[in-house]
Every structure is written in C-alpha cells, then in structure tokens.
C-alpha cells in the first residue's frame, strides 16, 4: 500500500445483491457502493454512509441536498428498474390484460405514495418501449463497464 492517499478501485460482486453490498459499505468492509437511494436510505439516515451523488437527471426527493452526478460534472445516469417478462408465444389477450393491469397499478394512490416514500420514481413503459430500453442498456452498460475497467472490451 502506498499510503492513505492512494485509492485502489476494483469490483467485488455480491451474489446476494445490494442489501449485502450496502451493509458491507456501512461496516467499512468495502469503501463504496452503487445502489439505489432506497437501498442505502437507512444507512444514510443513521450516519453510517454518506451519499455522494444521485445518478439521475433530478435530485432525489428523499435526499434533496444530495446533488446529481451531472451537477458534479460526472456524466452518468442509471436507474433502478423493474420489469415483467412473459415467455414467447403467450396469447396476445393475456399480454394485453397484464399490460393494462400494470398501467393501472402505477396510478393507484397507495402505490404512488409508497414509491414516493421510498424515494423511487415511477416511469412506466409499455412492452415495446421497455424492450427498446433493455436492448439499449445491453449495449450501454457493458460499454460503461469497459470504460472504467470492470470488464475487457471485446
């Protein structure tokens, strides 16, 4: 080790997800973690973690004093996402019914309030739009990982 001012970067995967990773950061087992604000919230509020930035185009409503990465001159954006997938060949009527149910669910006042309390944005996309988003993410995420040396470019 070259001294206290030297920082070494690397990746350490947590097979059990963000909960274990954020706990490891709070316990000083690792020095940083990228997780959603909701996943880090209790540790930030307890003072065990300091949130450095939000990878969004707007500040998080739960943490309005934490600047976005863009405000700090880092051009990065990434959002927590959830999606529903069905096997190929599912009847169109079933797809339509589930699509309508999902679109209606995000309008439910209790759901909207719960998401706001978690500091999560709601950004509903229909199936084709979400498919396009995932296809682009399959290109963008590995490219970004390659830039910071987490994977080799092919």
Residue pairs with C-beta under 8 A, 6 or more apart in sequence:
7 31
9 148
9 149
11 150
12 30
14 20
14 21
14 24
18 33
18 35
18 36
18 39
19 39
21 30
21 33
21 35
22 33
22 35
22 39
22 40
22 43
22 49
23 43
24 30
24 33
25 31
25 32
25 33
25 43
25 49
26 43
26 48
26 49
32 52
33 40
34 55
34 78
36 80
36 120
37 44
37 51
37 54
37 60
37 62
37 63
37 119
37 120
38 80
38 118
38 119
38 120
40 49
40 51
41 62
41 118
41 119
43 49
44 50
44 51
44 63
51 63
51 66
52 66
53 66
53 67
53 68
53 69
53 71
53 72
53 74
54 60
54 63
54 66
54 67
54 68
54 69
55 68
55 69
55 76
55 77
55 78
55 79
56 68
56 77
56 79
56 121
57 68
57 70
57 77
58 68
59 66
59 67
59 68
60 66
60 119
61 116
61 119
62 118
62 119
63 119
69 75
69 76
69 77
70 76
70 77
76 144
79 121
79 123
80 120
83 130
83 134
84 98
84 102
86 94
86 95
86 98
95 127
99 126
99 127
102 124
103 124
103 126
105 111
106 112
106 122
106 124
112 122
115 121
115 122
125 133
142 151
145 151
146 152
146 153
